[in-house]
Amino acid sequence: MSEQAKAAIATVLGRIQRDPRVAYYICPMTDAYNKLVAAHCELNGLNEADFRKEFEATLEFEAPPEAA
């Protein structure tokens, strides 16, 4: 599989992990997140349940400020 695809997915997962505002929108309850994690695990030969448990424990979520 493409190393570029692996790198792109890892970059987005890293951003979700580092930025609570991004995690607020792309969270474990969204289809986009679920597809991203499934692809990451498939491409890297990881157990999805184990990855989710470890990765999601590191996430923080921050709602955007109210619109004025």
Secondary structure as UniProt FT lines:
FT   HELIX           3..18
FT   HELIX           20..25
FT   TURN            28..29
FT   HELIX           31..44
FT   HELIX           48..56
FT   TURN            57..58
//
